[in-house]
Amino acid sequence: MTTELSRRAIVPLLAAGAVGALAGCATLRPGVLTQGARDVPYGRHPRQRMDVYVPQGGGAASPVVFFIYGGAWASGAKETYAFVGEAFSERGFVTVIADYRLVPEVRFPSFIEDGARALRFVHDTISRYGGTPQRIELVGHSAGAYDAMMLTLDRRYLAAVGLGSGTIRSAVGLSGPYDFPLNLDITKAAFGNARDPAQTQPISFARRDAPPIFLATGSDDTTVPPRNSKRLADALKQAGAKSVALKIYPGLGHAETVTAISAPLRWRAPVLDDVVAFISARG
């Protein structure tokens, strides 16, 4: 197990508060859901709810972006990331943002299992909103990027809900931790119950037949250092994965790879353009 996340850096790992503070300001306030549906249940727990954003005017057979936010697996709310739903829906994607159960109520792997359950629900119902279940693209930021890569690379989670690994057409990880220590307070809280630490790490599941994967991070990220993305990209390439892209945005910090998706901050980096180009490349 590596120690690529330093003791000082991992404490604020994927602090949703940083994003939330920005999202609460005048230029990044949570948006109003004018197309789609809010608080759609995919399970019985109060946090098993999702918001669906639909491109203006609806539209048929649209591709789907399933976005997973971060928060150190212990915080976060889908409403905070309305700007993500709006950004992708404006680009023609039916976009889903789901809440999931959090630490300390649950521990590994429950938050990943919630993601799989939500994906099953999306696969079965997204056509109601004009989405195409055969075109589901997974996007996650920080702890959400971790969840996205576990769902993409470890076949067991989708298999448990009756989905094949081909359900995910491509996966995008923004500033994600993919190979990190479990001996710190924040990781003990989320993963301390794991019998086999290697089974908690996305890098352990790098495989040749992985779907196309885009890993992006900021050069100035001191919370989840760029080494995480580089190492997973290298592992995937060594395993023989056919489509792996890595991009490091100069000058961006941890939260900025997701906040740059918002309209007021797109001047910081072309994150939205790059993600859309990558997930659209297969038609």
N, C-alpha and C positions, 0 to 999 in steps of 0.2 A: 504494500500500500504506500503510495507516495504522499508527500506532504507539500503538494503544490499550492495549497491554500494555507497561508501563514496563520499562526494563532491570532495575530492582530487583525488580519483581514477577514477571517471566517466569521468573526463575531457579528458583523453587520451583513453577513451573506445574504445577498439578494434582498436587501432591505426594501420592503414594499413601501415603507414610510417615505423613502426618497422619491419614489414615483408618485406616491399619493400626495405629497406636498406640492409637487409640480402640477399634478392633475387637478388640485384644488384651486389653483390660481386662475386668474382671469383668462389667460391664454390657453390653458390646458384643462379647463373644467370638464367633468364628466358630461358627455353629450346627451342629447335627448333621443331616445329610440323612436324614430318616426316610421321605420319600415321594419317588419319582422315581429318578434314577440319577446316579452320579458318574463323571467322567472318560470321558464318551462321546466317542470320536474322530470328528472331522469332516474330518480330513486325516491325513497321515502324520507331520507334525512333532510332537515331544513337546508343544509348546504349543498345538497344534490339538485341544484337548479342551474339553468343556463339561459343566456340571452342570445337571440338570433337576429343578426343584422342582414337585411336583404337589399340588394342593389336598387337604386331609385327606379320606380316603375315595375319592380318585380323582375320578370325575366325567367325564361325557361332554361333548364339544363345548365345552370351556372356551376362553375367549380366551387369547392367548399374549402374555407380556411378554418381549422379548429385551433384556436389560440389558447395556450396555457400560460397563465401569469405566474410570477414567483412570489416570494415572501418567506424564504427559509423554511418552507413547508409548514409554517406556523402562523401566517397572516396573509391577507389579501382579500380583495372583493372584486367581482366581475365589473361592477359599476365604475370602479376606478379606471378601468381600461376600455371605457367606451370609445375613446379616441382611436384605439386599435380596430374595434369593430367598424367604426365609421370609415377609417382609412381604407381598409380592405374592401368594404362593400362599395365604396366609391370607385374602386378599381374593377368591379364586376364580380366579386366573390360573395357568395352567401357565407357569412362569418359567424362562428359560434364561440362564445366565451362562457366557460362553465366554472362555477365554484366547485370546491371539493373539500372533503373533511381535512381538518388541520391538527397538527401537534398542539397541545398534548392529548387531545381527545383520542387521536389515533397515532400510530407509528408506521414505519415501513412494514409492508408495502401498500398500506391502505390508500394512501393518496394516489399511487399509481393505479391501483385497482379501480378507484373512482374515475380516473381518466379513461380506462378501458370500458367501464360501464357507460360513460357518457358517449364514447365513440360508437358503441353498439347502438345506443339510442339514436344518435345522429345518422348512422348508416341506415337505420330502419325508417326514419321519419323525415329526413331532410328534404325529400322530394315535395313535401307539403309547402315548402318555402321556395321551391324552384331550384333547389340544389341537386347535384348529381352524386349519388352515393359512391359511384365508381371513381370520383375525382376529389377525394379528401386529402388535403395537404395539411400537415401538422406543423405548427409554429409555436415555439415556446421561448420565454425569457428567463434566464437564470435558473432558479429551482424549477420553473416551468420548462426550461430547456432540458434539464435533467429528466423530468418526467417524460417529455417528448421523446428523448433518445431511448429511454428504457422501454417505452411502448413500441418504438420502432425496431429496436435491436433484439430485445428479449422476447421471443415469440410466445412465451407462456402467458403473458397478460392478455393479449388479444384472443389466444386460443381458449382461455378460460371463459370468455363471453361469446364464444362461437364465431369468431372472426379469423380470417386468414391473415398472414403477414402482408399480403398484397393489398389489404384494405387501405393502407397508408401509401399514397402515390409518391410522396416526397416528404422530407422532414427538415425543418430549419431550427437551429439552436442559436439563440442570441445570448452571448455571455454566460454560457452554462458551465456548471461544475460536472466533470465527467470521470474524475479520478482523484479522490480526495480522502483525507484522514477521517477516521471515525472516533478519535479519542478526545475530541473537544466537546464542550458543553452543548453547543448547538447541534452537533451531529449525533452525540449520544442521545439527545432528546428525540431525534427523528429516526435514528438507525441503531440505537443501542441494543435492541432486541434481536438483531440479525445474527443468526448462528454462523453464517459464512459471509464475511465482509466482502469477498469478491463478487458475490451475487447481488450486491447493492450498487455496483459500479458499471455505468454504461460501457466503459472501455473493455470490460470483460466479454462483451457480446458483439464486438466488431466482427462482421462476417461478410463473406464474398457476395452473397445475394441480398445485401441491404438495399433498400430503395435509394434513390438519389438523396444526398444529404448535403446541406449547406450550413457551415459553421461560421458564425461571424462574432467578432468581439472588438473591443476597443483597446488601443495600444496603452491607454492610461488607466486601465481597469486594475485597481489594487484590491478589489474585493474578491473577484474570481479572475486570477491572472490569465492572460492569453495562452499560457502554456497548456491550459486545459483543452482548449479548442485545437491547438496544434497537435497535441498528443493523440486526441481521438481521431483527427484527420489522418495522422500517420498510421495509426492502428488499422483504420478502415482500408487505407491504400495497401498496407502490407497484407491484409486479409484478401485482397483482390477485388474490393468493391469497385464498381465501374464508374460511378459518378459521385465524386466527393469534391466539394469546393470549400476553400477556406479564405476568409477575408478579414483583415485587421484594419479597422478604421482609425487613422491617425488622430490622436488627441481626444478620443472619446473615452469616457469613464464607464462605470458599470451600468448605471441607469440609463445612460444616454443612448444605448443601442436600441432601447424601446421607445424612449421619449422622442427620438428623432423621427419616429413614424408619424407623430402628430403634425398637423399642417403648420403650426407656428414654428416648429423646430426642424423642419426638413432641410433647412439650409446647413444644418450641422453635418449631415452625412446622408448619402442616398440609400439609406437602409431599406425604405419601402420600395424604391425602384429596383434595388438589387434582389430583394426577396421575391417580388412579383415576377421579375424576369426569370429567376431560377425556377420557380414552381410552375411557370407558364411555358417553359421551354419544351415540354413534352406534349403540348397541344391540349 
